[in-house]
């Protein structure tokens, strides 16, 4: 199962992303058994894959609710058809917004958490603005359609810019995020007076955004603060959607866990579910810290799920010298 952001569709036209992805996905498909089942759960960076399907749904007089798991179909010529061909003879399935892997295990990418996180990133601020424009209920979203109404227009704008060949919003975004985090958290490189000025001004900016109704936001960009914000956003998303599961696998925040040394209590939702984050495969030195080989942001994490027992987090690259 590929848990979202399989393609980077924000760095340029779809044709470029497909060209860059063809060789590795063909190699992955060739490594699978002919009767293998490949499941993709799209996220925010590859939300555009859902476009044709969402448009077909919208043309129906009364489309069925998205619920917690809907089967996504595609037609010849659409990007998902290309992916299905690369994985063949393995069988490709696409589910959204999540998928039940067992009766007690639910998985989703986790981008709906951008509506709830207290980290003042671009999509969180844009979601706050969209919520005000759309007249979101005081209690917040409680269905997948509610989340899509807030987030899809943001994704559509970013995707349109990328497809037009205009300024590449996504290009270098991981590096830009890492640099901004380093400056504002005081851990990055650069001129000392700039870091000090940013650190002084940042809390006031966050307070102003809260007063404008875009919060709740926090100025805490420490590593523990980012971790807790991501976990609480995931918890609130699951509560809003009504997910009742013993284990929930998600990604999106790029912070794998729980790892040895983590407080397991932080990884429990209010309803008692065990959260497990599958990490990411983006190598971003700015987030790795002084011990890259032990960083929870290092590439290569995945989750193994058997017929019984809890999901198991592991790193496929550890010990291979691949960095």
Residue pairs with C-beta under 8 A, 6 or more apart in sequence:
1 38
1 39
1 40
1 41
1 99
1 101
1 107
2 38
2 39
2 40
2 41
3 41
3 43
3 107
3 108
3 109
3 249
3 250
3 251
3 278
4 40
4 41
4 42
4 43
4 44
4 45
4 46
4 108
4 109
4 110
4 111
4 251
4 252
5 43
5 44
5 45
5 46
5 109
5 251
5 252
5 280
6 21
6 40
6 42
6 46
6 83
7 17
7 18
7 21
7 45
7 46
7 49
7 79
8 17
8 20
8 45
8 46
8 170
9 17
9 45
9 46
9 47
9 48
9 49
9 159
9 162
9 170
10 45
10 158
10 159
10 162
10 168
10 169
10 170
10 173
11 17
11 162
11 168
11 170
11 171
12 162
12 165
12 168
12 170
12 171
13 162
13 163
13 165
14 48
14 79
14 163
18 79
18 82
22 82
22 86
25 83
25 86
25 87
26 86
28 87
29 38
29 86
29 87
29 88
29 90
32 38
32 87
32 90
33 90
34 89
34 90
35 89
35 90
35 91
36 90
36 91
37 90
37 91
37 93
38 87
38 90
38 91
38 92
38 93
39 92
39 93
39 94
39 95
39 99
40 49
40 83
40 92
40 93
40 94
40 95
41 94
41 95
41 96
41 97
41 98
41 99
41 107
41 108
41 109
42 49
42 50
42 72
42 94
42 96
42 109
43 109
43 110
43 111
43 251
43 252
44 109
44 111
44 114
44 123
44 151
44 155
44 252
45 170
47 111
47 152
47 155
47 159
48 79
48 155
48 159
49 79
49 80
49 94
50 72
50 96
51 159
52 74
52 75
52 78
53 72
53 73
53 74
54 148
54 152
57 63
64 70
65 143
65 144
65 145
66 96
66 97
66 143
66 144
66 145
66 148
67 144
68 97
68 98
68 100
68 106
68 144
68 241
68 242
68 243
69 95
69 96
69 97
69 98
69 99
69 100
70 95
70 96
70 97
71 93
71 94
71 95
72 80
72 94
72 95
72 96
73 94
74 80
74 81
74 84
74 94
75 81
80 92
80 94
83 92
84 92
97 108
97 109
97 112
97 144
97 147
97 241
98 106
98 107
98 108
98 109
98 243
99 106
99 107
99 108
100 106
100 245
101 107
101 249
101 305
102 305
102 307
104 245
104 246
104 247
105 245
105 246
105 247
105 248
105 249
105 305
105 311
106 238
106 243
106 245
106 247
106 248
106 249
107 248
107 249
107 250
108 248
108 249
108 250
109 250
109 251
109 252
110 234
110 237
110 250
110 251
110 252
110 253
110 277
111 151
111 252
112 141
112 144
112 147
112 151
112 237
112 240
112 241
113 230
113 233
113 234
113 236
113 237
113 250
113 252
113 253
114 121
114 123
114 124
114 127
114 151
114 233
115 124
115 127
115 131
115 140
115 141
115 147
115 150
115 151
115 233
115 237
116 140
116 232
116 233
116 236
116 237
117 124
117 229
117 230
117 232
117 233
118 215
118 216
118 217
118 218
118 220
118 229
118 232
118 233
119 217
119 218
119 221
119 225
119 226
119 229
119 230
120 206
120 209
120 217
120 218
120 219
121 177
123 151
123 154
124 217
125 209
125 214
126 154
127 150
127 151
127 154
128 209
128 213
128 214
128 215
129 214
130 150
130 151
130 153
130 154
131 150
132 213
132 214
134 149
134 150
136 146
136 150
137 146
140 146
140 236
140 240
141 147
141 149
141 150
141 240
142 240
142 241
142 242
143 241
144 241
146 240
147 237
158 169
158 170
161 167
161 169
162 168
162 169
162 170
174 282
174 284
174 286
175 284
175 286
177 286
178 188
178 284
178 285
178 286
178 287
179 188
179 286
181 187
181 188
181 221
181 226
181 286
181 287
182 188
182 189
182 190
182 286
183 190
183 194
183 195
183 198
184 198
184 199
184 202
184 221
185 221
185 222
186 195
186 199
188 195
188 286
202 219
203 219
206 215
206 217
206 218
206 219
209 215
209 217
210 216
210 217
218 225
218 229
220 229
223 289
226 253
226 255
227 255
227 257
227 266
227 296
228 266
230 252
230 253
230 255
230 277
231 266
231 267
231 275
234 248
234 250
234 253
234 269
234 275
235 269
235 270
235 275
238 245
238 248
238 269
238 271
238 273
239 269
239 270
239 271
243 273
244 271
244 273
245 273
246 272
246 273
246 274
247 273
247 274
247 276
247 310
247 311
248 269
248 273
248 274
248 275
248 276
249 276
249 277
249 278
249 303
249 305
249 311
250 275
250 276
250 277
250 278
251 277
251 278
251 279
251 280
253 277
254 279
254 280
254 282
254 284
254 287
254 297
255 277
255 279
255 296
255 297
256 277
256 278
256 279
256 280
256 296
256 297
256 298
256 301
256 313
256 315
257 267
257 276
257 277
257 279
257 296
257 313
258 264
258 266
258 267
258 275
258 276
258 313
259 296
259 313
267 274
267 275
267 276
268 274
268 275
269 275
274 310
276 303
276 311
276 313
277 313
278 301
278 302
278 303
278 313
279 296
279 297
279 298
279 299
279 300
279 301
279 302
279 313
279 315
280 297
280 299
280 301
281 299
281 300
282 299
283 298
283 299
283 323
284 297
285 292
287 295
287 297
288 295
288 297
288 298
289 295
289 297
292 298
292 323
293 318
293 323
298 315
298 317
298 323
299 317
299 323
300 315
300 316
300 317
300 318
300 322
301 313
301 314
301 315
301 316
302 313
302 314
302 315
302 316
303 311
303 312
303 313
303 314
304 311
304 312
304 314
305 311
305 312
317 323
